[in-house]
Amino acid sequence: MNWTVTFYAAILFFLLTPGVLLSLPPKGGKFTVAGVHALVFVLIFHFTHKMVWQVSMGMGMPMPVRKESLTEGATTQKN
């Protein structure tokens, strides 16, 4: 993992803490609410962490350069 994905996980964890954005189920017990929020966190993280990682790899990283040989694909002529 890289730092961007780590910060993404921390922010997602904070936002999905019961009572910050939502509280599911509304009248559930402490452990039920925590379990549902853990399940919501793991589902969102599972389906989005690769996208966040790919976006972070494109930030500030030079694009790979393909070096081609001068003789690659060229036909040689014999006298």
C-alpha positions as CSV (number, residue, x, y, z in Angstrom):
1,M,0.0,0.0,0.0
2,N,1.1,3.6,-0.5
3,W,0.5,6.6,1.7
4,T,-2.5,7.8,-0.4
5,V,-4.4,4.6,0.1
6,T,-3.5,4.6,3.8
7,F,-4.9,8.2,4.2
8,Y,-7.9,7.2,2.2
9,A,-8.6,4.3,4.5
10,A,-8.2,6.5,7.6
11,I,-10.6,9.2,6.2
12,L,-13.1,6.5,5.2
13,F,-12.9,4.9,8.6
14,F,-13.5,8.3,10.3
15,L,-16.4,9.2,8.0
16,L,-18.0,5.8,8.6
17,T,-17.6,5.9,12.4
18,P,-21.1,5.6,13.9
19,G,-22.7,9.0,14.3
20,V,-20.4,11.0,12.0
21,L,-22.2,10.6,8.7
22,L,-24.9,8.1,9.6
23,S,-25.9,5.6,12.2
24,L,-27.2,2.3,11.0
25,P,-29.5,0.8,12.2
26,P,-31.1,3.8,13.9
27,K,-32.2,2.1,17.1
28,G,-29.7,-0.7,17.2
29,G,-27.4,-1.6,20.1
30,K,-23.8,-0.5,20.3
31,F,-22.3,-3.7,18.9
32,T,-24.9,-4.0,16.1
33,V,-24.3,-0.4,14.9
34,A,-20.5,-1.0,15.1
35,G,-20.8,-4.2,13.2
36,V,-23.0,-2.7,10.4
37,H,-20.6,0.2,10.1
38,A,-17.6,-2.2,9.9
39,L,-19.4,-4.1,7.1
40,V,-20.2,-0.8,5.2
41,F,-16.5,0.2,5.6
42,V,-15.1,-3.1,4.3
43,L,-17.5,-3.1,1.3
44,I,-16.7,0.5,0.3
45,F,-13.0,0.0,0.8
46,H,-13.0,-3.3,-1.1
47,F,-14.6,-1.8,-4.2
48,T,-12.7,1.5,-4.2
49,H,-9.1,0.9,-3.0
50,K,-7.7,-0.2,-6.3
51,M,-9.1,2.9,-8.0
52,V,-7.6,5.1,-5.3
53,W,-4.3,3.3,-5.7
54,Q,-4.3,3.7,-9.5
55,V,-5.0,7.4,-9.2
56,S,-2.3,7.9,-6.7
57,M,0.2,6.1,-8.9
58,G,-0.5,8.6,-11.7
59,M,0.2,11.7,-9.4
60,G,3.7,13.1,-9.8
61,M,5.0,9.9,-11.4
62,P,6.7,10.2,-14.8
63,M,5.1,8.1,-17.6
64,P,7.3,5.2,-18.7
65,V,9.1,5.8,-21.9
66,R,9.3,3.0,-24.5
67,K,12.7,2.9,-26.1
68,E,12.7,1.5,-29.6
69,S,15.7,0.1,-31.3
70,L,16.7,1.6,-34.7
71,T,17.0,-1.9,-36.1
72,E,13.8,-3.3,-34.6
73,G,11.4,-4.2,-37.4
74,A,13.7,-3.0,-40.1
75,T,14.7,-5.3,-42.9
76,T,18.3,-5.8,-43.6
77,Q,19.6,-5.6,-47.2
78,K,22.4,-7.8,-48.4
79,N,24.6,-6.9,-51.3
